[in-house]
Amino acid sequence: METIRRLSRFDTRLSKEQKLYFEKAAQLGGYRSLTDFVISTVQEKAKKIINENERIIASQRDSEVFFNAITNSNPPNEKLQNAANEYKYLLSE
C-alpha cells in the first residue's frame, strides 16, 4: 500500500545577495538544490532547539521530583534507624 505524502509550501523573500550566498553554500555542501539545503539546515536546527528545550523541561521536572522527595520524605523506619544507630556506634569506637 502506497503512503500519500501531503506537502505544504513555504515561501520566503530574500535579498539577491542572500540567495547567492545560500546557493554557494548549498553547492559547496553537496546539496542538490537550494531547497534541499534550506530544508536540511532548518530541520537540523529545529531538532537541536527542540531537543535542548525538552532536555531543559526534563531537567526541571527531575529537580522538582528530587526536591519533593527531600522535603516530603517519610520518616525513617525502624530498620533505617537501627542502621543509623549502628553506624554511629561504629564511628564512636
C-alpha positions in Angstrom: 0.0 0.0 0.0 1.4 3.3 -1.0 1.5 6.1 1.5 0.4 9.5 0.3 2.5 12.4 1.5 0.9 15.7 1.9 3.2 18.6 1.1 3.0 22.1 2.2 4.6 25.1 0.6 6.9 27.6 2.4 7.7 30.8 0.6 10.2 33.4 1.7 11.8 36.5 0.3 15.5 37.2 0.5 17.9 39.7 -0.9 19.8 38.7 -4.1 23.0 38.6 -2.0 21.5 36.2 0.5 20.2 33.9 -2.3 23.6 33.8 -4.0 25.3 33.2 -0.7 23.0 30.4 0.3 23.2 28.8 -3.2 27.0 28.9 -2.9 26.8 27.1 0.5 24.4 24.6 -0.9 26.7 23.8 -3.8 29.8 23.6 -1.6 27.9 21.4 0.8 26.9 19.0 -2.0 23.2 19.6 -1.9 21.1 19.0 -5.0 19.4 22.4 -4.7 19.0 25.4 -2.5 15.6 24.0 -1.4 17.4 20.8 -0.2 20.0 22.8 1.6 17.4 25.0 3.3 15.2 22.1 4.4 18.1 20.1 5.7 19.6 23.0 7.6 16.4 24.2 9.1 15.4 20.7 10.1 18.7 20.1 11.8 18.4 23.4 13.7 14.8 22.7 14.6 15.8 19.3 16.0 18.6 20.9 18.1 16.3 23.6 19.5 13.5 21.1 20.3 15.9 18.6 21.9 17.5 21.3 24.0 14.1 22.5 25.2 12.9 19.0 26.0 16.1 18.4 28.0 15.6 21.6 30.0 12.0 20.6 30.7 13.1 17.1 31.8 15.8 18.6 34.0 13.3 21.0 35.6 10.9 18.0 36.2 13.8 16.0 37.7 14.6 18.8 40.0 11.0 19.1 41.2 10.8 15.3 41.8 14.1 15.4 43.8 13.1 18.4 45.8 9.7 16.9 46.6 11.4 13.6 47.7 13.7 15.5 50.1 11.1 17.9 51.5 8.2 15.5 51.7 10.0 12.3 52.6 8.6 9.7 55.0 10.2 9.5 58.4 12.8 6.7 58.7 11.5 3.3 59.5 12.9 1.0 62.3 15.4 -0.7 60.0 16.9 2.6 58.9 17.0 3.9 62.4 18.8 0.8 63.6 21.3 1.1 60.7 22.0 4.7 61.6 22.5 3.9 65.3 24.8 1.0 64.4 26.8 3.4 62.1 27.1 6.0 64.8 28.2 3.3 67.3 30.9 2.1 64.8 32.2 5.6 64.4 32.4 6.3 68.1 34.7 3.3 68.8 
